[in-house]
Amino acid sequence: MFEYNEKEFNTTKDLALYVIGGKYKVAIIWHFLREKTLRLSDLEKLLPDVNQRMLIRQLRELERDQIIKRTIYPVVPPKVEYQLTEIGQRLSTTVQAICEWGDLYQESLTKR
């Protein structure tokens, strides 16, 4: 068994799915792969169907899991920016493959 922050996983694959699983995490990571730095308001515009509370929750989980990093600037009003970490950037091929599979799957559904 593999242990991660007091949660046990049978395999590292289970851990990976735990980290990037979540309704919006792949979409959030995909936007970070396209834009190096994003603010919460940017993400809200890019993901209009996601309410702010859920978006913040997903961002915090990604930050906890070291996929993104948050930079807080000491200005008024507060300025907060998010970026992918090095390990987060390594998800590029994986996220791209998931998106391509989604395109193919959607195509197959429309051919029914």
C-alpha positions as CSV (number, residue, x, y, z in Angstrom):
1,M,0.0,0.0,0.0
2,F,1.1,3.5,-0.8
3,E,0.4,6.2,1.7
4,Y,-0.2,9.9,0.8
5,N,-1.1,12.4,3.5
6,E,-2.7,9.7,5.7
7,K,-4.8,8.4,2.7
8,E,-3.8,5.0,1.5
9,F,-3.7,3.9,-2.2
10,N,-3.4,0.4,-3.5
11,T,-1.3,1.6,-6.5
12,T,0.4,4.8,-7.7
13,K,-2.3,4.8,-10.5
14,D,-4.9,5.2,-7.8
15,L,-2.9,8.1,-6.4
16,A,-2.6,9.8,-9.8
17,L,-6.4,9.5,-10.4
18,Y,-7.0,10.9,-6.9
19,V,-4.7,14.0,-7.7
20,I,-6.1,14.8,-11.1
21,G,-9.6,13.4,-10.6
22,G,-12.4,15.8,-9.9
23,K,-15.0,17.4,-12.1
24,Y,-12.9,20.4,-13.2
25,K,-9.2,19.6,-12.4
26,V,-8.3,18.4,-15.9
27,A,-10.0,21.5,-17.4
28,I,-8.2,23.8,-15.0
29,I,-4.8,22.1,-15.8
30,W,-5.6,22.4,-19.5
31,H,-6.1,26.1,-19.2
32,F,-2.8,26.5,-17.3
33,L,-1.0,24.6,-20.0
34,R,-2.2,27.2,-22.5
35,E,-1.6,30.2,-20.3
36,K,1.4,30.3,-18.0
37,T,-0.2,32.5,-15.3
38,L,-3.9,32.9,-14.4
39,R,-5.9,34.7,-11.8
40,L,-9.1,33.5,-10.3
41,S,-11.1,35.9,-12.4
42,D,-9.4,34.6,-15.5
43,L,-10.4,31.0,-14.6
44,E,-14.0,32.1,-13.9
45,K,-14.2,33.5,-17.4
46,L,-12.6,30.4,-19.0
47,L,-14.9,28.1,-16.9
48,P,-18.2,29.9,-16.7
49,D,-20.2,26.9,-15.6
50,V,-18.1,26.4,-12.5
51,N,-19.2,28.3,-9.4
52,Q,-16.5,30.2,-7.5
53,R,-16.7,28.1,-4.4
54,M,-16.0,24.9,-6.4
55,L,-13.3,26.5,-8.5
56,I,-11.5,27.7,-5.3
57,R,-11.8,24.2,-3.8
58,Q,-10.3,22.6,-6.9
59,L,-7.5,25.1,-7.0
60,R,-6.7,24.5,-3.3
61,E,-6.6,20.7,-3.9
62,L,-4.3,21.2,-6.8
63,E,-2.1,23.5,-4.7
64,R,-2.1,21.0,-1.8
65,D,-1.0,18.3,-4.3
66,Q,1.7,20.5,-5.7
67,I,0.3,20.7,-9.2
68,I,-0.1,24.4,-9.1
69,K,1.5,27.1,-7.0
70,R,-0.2,30.3,-5.7
71,T,1.6,33.6,-5.5
72,I,0.1,36.3,-3.3
73,Y,1.3,39.9,-4.0
74,P,1.2,42.3,-1.0
75,V,-0.9,45.0,-2.7
76,V,-4.4,46.4,-2.0
77,P,-6.6,44.9,-3.3
78,P,-4.8,41.6,-2.9
79,K,-3.4,40.1,-6.1
80,V,-3.2,36.3,-6.4
81,E,-1.8,34.4,-9.4
82,Y,-1.6,30.7,-10.1
83,Q,0.9,28.8,-12.2
84,L,1.6,25.1,-12.8
85,T,4.6,23.7,-10.9
86,E,7.2,21.7,-12.6
87,I,5.4,18.4,-11.8
88,G,2.1,20.0,-12.9
89,Q,3.7,20.9,-16.3
90,R,4.6,17.2,-16.7
91,L,0.8,16.5,-17.0
92,S,0.9,18.1,-20.4
93,T,1.0,14.8,-22.4
94,T,-1.6,13.2,-20.1
95,V,-4.1,16.1,-20.3
96,Q,-3.6,16.4,-24.0
97,A,-4.3,12.7,-24.4
98,I,-7.4,12.9,-22.3
99,C,-8.7,15.8,-24.4
100,E,-8.0,14.0,-27.6
101,W,-9.8,10.9,-26.3
102,G,-12.7,13.1,-25.4
103,D,-12.9,14.5,-28.9
104,L,-12.9,10.9,-30.4
105,Y,-15.4,9.7,-27.9
106,Q,-17.8,12.6,-28.6
107,E,-17.4,11.9,-32.4
108,S,-18.3,8.3,-31.9
109,L,-21.4,9.3,-29.9
110,T,-22.6,11.5,-32.7
111,K,-22.2,8.8,-35.3
112,R,-24.7,6.5,-33.5
